[in-house]
Amino acid sequence: MVQPCEYTKTSPAPKLRMLTGVEKQKHKFDEFHLSQIAFLVLELVIAFLYNLHDMKKNFAFILIYFVALNTSSACTTFLINKNGQLVFGRNYDWITGAGMVCTNLRGLQKTSMKTEDGNTISWISNHGSITFNQYGKEFPTGGMNEKGLVVELMWLDGTKYPAADDRSSLGVLQWIQYQLDCCANVNEVIATDKILRITSNGTPLHYLVADATGNVAAIEFLKGKMVVHQGKELPFPVLTNNSYDESVQRTKGANGSQSFRDNSIDRFAKACSMVHQFQLQDINTPVVEYAFNLLDKVSQGDWTKWSIVYDIVNKRIHFKSMGYSTIKTISFSSFDFSCLTPSKMFNINQNNQGEVFSLFKPFSIDESRPILETAVNESSSQVTISDKTKEAILNYTRSIKCK
C-alpha cells in the first residue's frame, strides 16, 4: 500500500459540522444544473408562452432564470502540456467571490474534521502549498503544492461517494488539502483511496489533478467507487461539469466552431479545441496568456468569480477575480514553507497587479473571519453553515501544530 503521508487513524472525535454546509448543501444544486430534459421542458414552455399576450416579458424572465441556474456552478479546468511547458487553468464559477489565497506549511501535525460517517485521520504535512479558500483555511477549493501537484474541483451531478467503511472519512474540501499536504504526484493521490474516502454525503464533485511530470487525471466518484481517467483514457485534459465519459462521447466528431446547448458540454468542447490548437499549431502567444484567453472564452460572465493559471514547471500562480481583473502573480520561491514560520494569506479581491508576495499578511483568525462570513452570507441560499460551525471552522487552525 502506498502511504504518501505519515498518518494515523483515530477514533471518533466530538462531531463538528465542518464544511458540510459546503459539502452537503442538501443537493440543492440539483436545481442548478440543467439536464437535457430541463431544456426540452424549457422549449415547450417557450413555445406555449409565444402565443401569450405577454410573451416577450415572460420569455425574457424565464430565459434569464434558467441561464442563471445553469451557469452558477459552471467551472472549467484544463491542462496544456507542450515543449516542456505545463500550465493548468481553471475558472471558478459560483455565487460568491469572497476568498483568500493561503500558504500551507510542511511539517504540521493535523487531524481532520469529524464527518458524520467515519473516523478522523491524522497526518503530518510533507509539502508546502498555496491554495484558494472561501470557507476557511485548510478547506480549499483548489491549489498547488511545492512539488507541482495541482488539485481543483468542479460540480458533478450523479456523483455517489463510497458508503461508510473502515477507511477514514474526509470532507470534499479537506480531501484537497490532504492531497496537497501528502502527495507529490497524481499516482499518489489515486493511491490514497486505499486508506481514506470522501464522506458519503459530500457535495457532488469531481476533480482534475495534474503533476510536474505532465501526468493528469480526472477523478470522479460514481456508483460508490473512485473512477479515474488518465493516460490513454484521458484523450483530452479538460474537465467541466459532466462526467468525463459523457463529455467525450457527446463531443465526439465535433469541430472547433460547433456549439452545444448544454452549457457544460459547450465549455468542454471549446476548451478541448483551444488546448488542441495550442498543441498542434505554432502559436506565438505565451502559454500563460493563452490559458487566460481560453478561460475568457469559457467565462460565465458575473458567475465566473476567479480565473487561475498554475505554471507548474516554474512554480508560479497567476490569478484574477471578478471586479479585480488585473492579473496577480505569486512564486513559490518567494515563500518559506517551514512550519517554524507563520502561514500567510492574501484577500483575493484587491486592486493590485503583478507580483503580490509583499502584500501577503501573516494568517490570523481575525483577518480570515470577514472573508468566511461574506462567503457564507452571499451563498446562504445554497449553503447552510451555522454560527457554531463557522466558529469551528475558524478555530480549526488552533488544533494544528508544528511537529
C-alpha positions in Angstrom: 0.0 0.0 0.0 1.3 3.4 -0.9 1.3 5.7 2.1 2.4 9.1 0.8 1.8 10.7 4.1 2.7 9.9 7.7 -0.8 9.2 9.2 -2.7 7.5 11.9 -6.3 6.5 12.0 -8.1 7.9 15.1 -11.3 7.0 16.8 -14.4 9.1 16.5 -14.0 12.6 17.9 -16.7 15.1 19.0 -18.7 16.0 16.0 -18.1 19.3 14.3 -20.3 20.0 11.4 -17.4 21.3 9.4 -18.0 22.4 5.9 -20.8 20.1 5.4 -22.7 23.3 4.6 -20.5 23.3 1.5 -20.1 19.6 1.4 -23.7 18.6 1.9 -25.8 21.5 0.7 -28.7 19.0 0.7 -28.2 18.7 -3.1 -29.9 21.9 -3.6 -27.7 22.4 -6.6 -29.6 19.7 -8.4 -31.8 22.6 -9.3 -28.8 24.5 -10.6 -27.7 22.0 -13.3 -30.0 21.8 -16.3 -30.3 18.4 -17.8 -31.3 17.7 -21.4 -34.8 17.1 -20.0 -34.9 20.5 -18.5 -34.0 22.0 -21.8 -36.8 20.2 -23.6 -39.2 21.4 -20.9 -37.9 24.9 -21.4 -38.6 24.7 -25.2 -42.1 23.6 -24.5 -42.7 26.4 -22.1 -41.3 28.9 -24.5 -43.5 27.6 -27.3 -46.5 28.0 -25.1 -45.6 31.5 -24.0 -45.0 32.5 -27.6 -48.8 32.7 -28.1 -49.4 34.7 -24.9 -50.0 38.4 -24.9 -47.1 39.0 -22.5 -44.8 36.6 -24.4 -41.8 38.9 -24.6 -41.8 39.7 -20.9 -42.3 36.1 -19.8 -39.8 34.7 -22.3 -37.1 37.1 -21.0 -37.8 36.3 -17.4 -37.7 32.5 -17.9 -34.6 32.6 -20.1 -32.7 34.8 -17.6 -33.8 32.5 -14.8 -32.7 29.3 -16.5 -29.4 30.7 -17.7 -28.6 31.8 -14.2 -29.4 28.4 -12.8 -27.2 26.7 -15.4 -24.1 28.9 -15.0 -23.7 29.3 -11.3 -21.7 26.1 -10.8 -20.1 26.0 -14.2 -16.4 25.5 -13.5 -13.9 24.7 -16.2 -10.4 23.2 -15.9 -7.7 22.1 -18.4 -4.0 21.3 -18.7 -1.7 22.5 -21.5 1.4 20.4 -22.0 3.7 21.4 -24.8 7.5 21.6 -25.2 8.2 21.3 -21.5 5.5 23.8 -20.6 2.9 22.7 -18.1 0.1 25.1 -17.5 -3.2 24.3 -15.6 -6.1 26.7 -16.0 -9.3 26.9 -14.0 -12.4 29.2 -13.9 -14.2 29.1 -10.5 -17.9 29.9 -11.2 -20.0 30.3 -8.1 -22.4 32.7 -6.3 -19.8 34.3 -4.1 -16.3 35.6 -5.0 -15.1 36.2 -1.4 -11.9 34.3 -0.8 -8.3 34.3 0.2 -5.0 32.9 -1.1 -3.3 30.9 1.7 0.1 29.4 2.2 0.1 26.0 3.9 3.3 24.8 5.6 5.1 21.5 5.7 5.8 19.7 9.0 2.4 20.4 10.5 0.5 17.8 12.6 -3.1 17.7 11.6 -6.3 15.8 12.4 -9.2 16.0 10.1 -12.6 17.5 10.9 -15.1 14.8 12.0 -17.6 13.8 9.4 -20.9 12.1 10.0 -19.9 8.7 8.8 -16.4 7.9 9.7 -13.3 8.3 11.8 -10.9 11.1 11.6 -7.4 10.7 10.2 -4.2 12.4 11.4 -1.2 13.2 9.3 2.0 15.3 9.1 2.1 17.6 6.0 5.0 16.6 3.8 4.7 19.5 1.3 4.0 23.2 1.4 1.2 24.5 -0.8 -0.6 27.6 -1.9 -4.4 27.3 -2.0 -7.6 29.3 -2.8 -10.0 29.2 0.1 -13.5 30.6 0.7 -14.9 28.6 3.6 -11.9 28.7 5.9 -8.3 27.9 5.9 -7.4 24.2 5.5 -10.6 23.7 3.3 -9.6 24.9 -0.1 -11.4 24.8 -3.5 -8.0 24.1 -5.1 -4.3 24.8 -5.1 -0.8 23.7 -6.0 2.0 22.3 -3.7 5.7 22.8 -3.9 6.1 19.5 -5.8 3.9 20.9 -8.6 0.8 18.8 -7.8 -2.4 20.7 -8.7 -5.9 19.7 -7.4 -9.0 21.5 -8.5 -12.7 20.7 -8.0 -15.9 21.0 -10.1 -19.5 20.2 -9.7 -20.7 16.8 -11.0 -24.4 15.7 -10.7 -24.6 12.0 -10.4 -21.7 11.7 -8.0 -22.0 8.9 -5.5 -19.2 8.6 -2.9 -18.3 5.3 -1.2 -20.5 4.1 1.6 -19.2 4.1 5.1 -16.5 1.5 5.7 -13.3 1.1 7.8 -11.5 3.9 5.9 -11.2 7.3 7.5 -13.6 9.9 6.1 -12.8 13.4 4.9 -15.0 16.3 3.6 -14.7 17.3 -0.1 -12.6 20.3 0.6 -10.3 18.9 3.3 -9.7 16.0 0.9 -7.9 18.5 -1.4 -5.7 19.9 1.4 -4.8 16.3 2.4 -3.7 15.5 -1.1 -1.6 18.7 -1.3 -0.1 18.0 2.1 0.8 14.4 1.5 1.2 13.7 -2.2 3.9 14.6 -4.7 2.1 13.3 -7.9 -1.1 12.1 -9.4 -0.5 8.4 -8.7 0.0 9.1 -5.0 -3.4 10.9 -5.0 -5.1 7.9 -6.5 -3.4 5.5 -4.1 -4.9 7.4 -1.1 -8.2 5.8 -2.0 -6.9 2.7 -0.1 -6.7 4.5 3.2 -9.4 7.2 3.1 -12.5 8.2 1.4 -14.7 11.3 0.9 -17.7 11.3 3.2 -20.7 9.6 1.7 -22.9 12.6 1.9 -20.5 15.1 0.5 -21.4 17.6 -2.2 -21.3 16.0 -5.7 -17.9 17.0 -7.1 -15.1 15.6 -9.4 -11.5 16.7 -9.6 -8.9 17.4 -12.2 -5.4 16.6 -10.9 -2.0 17.2 -12.6 1.6 17.0 -11.6 5.1 18.1 -12.6 5.7 15.1 -14.8 2.8 16.0 -17.0 0.6 13.3 -15.7 -3.0 14.4 -15.4 -6.2 12.6 -14.2 -9.9 13.2 -13.9 -11.0 11.7 -10.6 -14.7 11.0 -10.1 -16.8 9.1 -7.7 -19.5 7.1 -9.4 -21.7 4.2 -8.1 -19.8 4.4 -4.9 -16.3 4.0 -6.3 -13.4 6.2 -7.4 -13.2 6.3 -11.2 -10.0 7.5 -12.7 -9.3 8.6 -16.3 -5.6 9.1 -17.1 -3.2 8.3 -19.9 -5.0 6.8 -23.0 -8.3 7.0 -21.1 -7.9 10.8 -20.9 -7.6 11.9 -24.5 -8.4 15.5 -23.6 -7.0 17.0 -20.4 -10.2 19.0 -19.8 -13.0 18.8 -17.3 -16.2 20.7 -16.8 -19.5 19.6 -15.2 -20.4 16.4 -16.9 -18.7 13.1 -16.2 -15.6 12.7 -18.3 -17.0 9.7 -20.3 -20.2 11.7 -21.1 -18.3 14.8 -22.1 -16.1 12.8 -24.6 -19.0 10.9 -26.1 -21.1 14.0 -26.6 -18.4 16.0 -28.3 -17.0 13.1 -30.4 -16.5 14.4 -34.0 -17.3 18.0 -33.1 -15.4 20.7 -34.8 -14.0 23.8 -33.0 -16.7 26.1 -34.1 -19.7 23.8 -33.1 -21.9 25.0 -30.3 -23.8 22.8 -27.8 -26.9 23.6 -26.0 -25.7 22.0 -22.8 -23.5 24.7 -21.1 -21.0 22.2 -19.7 -20.6 20.3 -22.9 -20.2 23.5 -24.8 -17.4 24.7 -22.5 -15.7 21.2 -22.7 -15.7 21.3 -26.5 -14.4 24.9 -26.6 -11.6 24.1 -24.1 -10.6 20.9 -25.9 -10.5 22.7 -29.2 -8.3 25.5 -27.9 -5.9 23.1 -26.0 -5.7 21.0 -29.2 -4.9 24.1 -31.3 -2.1 25.1 -29.0 -0.7 21.6 -29.0 -0.6 21.3 -32.8 -0.1 24.8 -34.2 2.8 27.2 -33.9 1.1 29.8 -31.7 3.3 32.6 -30.6 1.1 33.7 -27.7 2.9 32.9 -24.4 1.3 29.9 -22.8 0.1 31.7 -19.6 -1.5 34.4 -21.7 -3.1 31.8 -23.9 -4.5 30.0 -20.9 -6.2 33.2 -19.7 -7.6 33.7 -23.2 -9.1 30.2 -23.1 -10.6 30.9 -19.6 -12.1 34.1 -21.0 -13.7 32.1 -23.9 -15.5 29.8 -21.4 -16.2 32.5 -18.8 -19.8 32.6 -17.5 -19.9 36.4 -17.0 -20.6 37.5 -13.5 -20.7 33.9 -12.3 -17.0 33.5 -13.0 -15.5 34.7 -9.8 -11.9 33.6 -10.2 -9.6 32.7 -13.1 -6.4 30.9 -12.1 -3.4 29.7 -14.1 -0.9 27.5 -12.5 2.6 27.5 -14.2 3.6 24.1 -12.8 7.2 24.0 -14.2 8.1 27.4 -12.9 6.1 27.1 -9.7 4.2 30.3 -10.3 0.5 31.1 -9.9 -1.4 33.8 -11.8 -4.9 34.8 -10.9 -7.6 37.4 -11.2 -11.1 37.8 -9.7 -14.3 39.4 -10.8 -14.2 43.1 -10.3 -10.4 43.0 -10.0 -9.3 41.9 -13.4 -5.6 42.8 -13.3 -3.5 39.6 -13.1 -1.7 39.0 -9.9 1.3 36.6 -9.7 3.0 34.7 -6.8 6.0 32.5 -6.9 6.7 29.5 -4.6 10.3 30.7 -4.4 9.2 33.8 -2.5 7.7 31.9 0.4 9.2 30.0 3.3 7.1 26.8 3.8 8.8 25.8 7.1 6.3 25.3 9.9 8.6 27.4 12.1 7.4 30.5 10.1 3.8 31.8 10.1 1.4 30.9 7.3 0.4 33.8 5.0 -2.8 35.0 3.5 -4.0 37.4 0.8 -7.5 38.7 0.2 -8.1 37.7 -3.5 -10.3 40.8 -4.2 -7.8 43.6 -4.3 -6.7 46.2 -6.8 -3.1 45.1 -7.4 -1.2 43.6 -10.3 2.0 41.7 -10.9 3.9 40.1 -8.1 2.0 40.5 -4.8 4.1 38.4 -2.5 4.9 41.6 -0.4 1.2 42.1 0.2 0.7 38.8 1.9 0.0 39.0 5.7 0.5 36.5 8.5 -2.6 34.4 8.7 -4.9 35.2 11.5 -8.4 34.1 12.5 -9.5 37.7 12.8 -8.3 38.6 9.3 -10.0 35.5 7.8 -13.3 35.9 9.7 -14.8 38.6 7.4 -13.9 36.6 4.3 -15.6 33.5 5.6 -18.6 35.4 6.8 -19.0 37.1 3.4 -18.8 33.8 1.6 -21.3 32.3 3.9 -23.8 35.2 3.7 -23.5 35.5 -0.1 -24.0 31.8 -0.6 -26.7 31.3 2.1 -29.3 30.4 -0.4 -27.4 27.2 -1.2 -25.0 26.7 1.7 -26.2 26.1 5.3 -23.4 27.0 7.8 -24.5 27.8 11.3 -22.7 30.2 13.6 -21.4 27.3 15.6 -20.0 25.7 12.5 -18.4 29.0 11.4 -16.6 29.2 14.8 -15.5 25.6 14.5 -14.0 26.3 11.0 -12.3 29.5 12.2 -10.8 27.8 15.3 -9.8 24.6 13.5 -6.3 26.1 12.8 -5.7 26.3 16.5 -5.5 22.5 16.6 -2.6 22.3 14.1 0.9 22.2 15.5 4.4 22.2 14.1 5.8 18.7 14.5 
